[in-house]
Amino acid sequence: MKLLKTLQEYKRIVKIARKPTKEEFERTLKITGLGVLLIGLVGFIIQIVFQVML
């Protein structure tokens, strides 16, 4: 019974969902890319700091 209810919920979500526009996709891509670069930069700085300390 629970499986049937879950499948019905998935079906409802798929009906409502739509593909992002080109502008939405590009904005999401830019924000995600900046986040990855920022996290990488923080990791790189931490690595440099530890190398200098040791």
N, C-alpha and C positions, 0 to 999 in steps of 0.2 A: 504494500500500500504506500509506504514511504517513497519507494522508487518511482511509482507512478506520479506522485505529487511533485517530486523533484524534476522529473522529465517535463511535466506541464509548466513548471516555473522556467525551465531552460527554454522551452518553446516560446513562452511569452517574451522573454528577454531577446531572443533572436528576432522576433517580429518587430520589437521596438527599436532595436539597434540599427545603425546606419553607418556607412563608410564615412570616414572623416573627409572634409574638403581638402583640397590641395594646401590651402593656407593653414588649416588646423594641423595637418600632417607635418608641414615644414616647421611650424612653431614648436610642436612637440619634439621634433627631431633636434632643433636647435637647443631647446632647454635641456633635453636629455644629454646631448653632447657636451654642453657646458658643465653639467653636473659630473659627468665622467671625467672631464678634464680637471675640474676642481678637486675631486677626490684623488685623482692621480697626482696632482701637484702637491697636495697635502702629504700624501704618502712619500713622495720624492723628497720633500723638505725634511720630513721626519727621518728618512734614511740618511740624508746628508748630515743632519744634526748628530745622529748616533755614530756615524763614521768619524766625525770630528772629535767627539767625546772619547772615543776609544782609541 
